[in-house]
């Protein structure tokens, strides 16, 4: 199994405890804290330092939104996984009802705020120049994830949310309106535009994170 980006190694530690044989990779390998686990330096926007078809599983949590070229990352997932291999991705959920309303009102979401010069300077100071750790540069929703997964030969097995937000009841009237509009959409358009999926609980009523499990088709 490969975990990339591995960060400080929190997920790697849990995966090893669960019995997986894990390799770790990150743009900032010096931040990795597990002394007894190999960590390699690698950028998801480029080519990672592993041979093709090396892994049965790849986990890539909260990484795509930080990199310059998400499409390249999907090509790397395809290259690194064996046929039938599993890919677990997570990104900030920009399509839940709360984030849709924030976009309408403010023009940006909680996780993808305007990156002014002042804001970027503060991030650079706080991260000692490792701005990729904190900057969310590429908003990626369900639509983009599914498109790039299917384009690269993956089939989605499940879509999940990290949690249910406590204040979700406040948005109930908007949820009803969205789902009514979805129900009134012609069947062919619902299929072509993934209307049912976009109004599903994991997407529309999700928490901060959208999680997708997919398998590379043989």
Secondary structure, 3 states (H helix, E strand, C coil): CEEECCCCCHHHHHHHHCCCCCEEEECCHHHCCCCCCCEEECCCCCCCCCCCCCEEEEEEECCHHHCCCHHHHHHHHHHHEEEEEEEEEEEECCCCHHHHHHHHHHCCCCCCCCCCHHHHHHHHHHCCCCHHHCCCCCCCCHHHHHHHHHHCCEEEEEEEECCCCCCHHHHHHHHHHHHHHHHHCCHHHHHHCCHHHHCCHHHHCCCCEEEEEEEECC
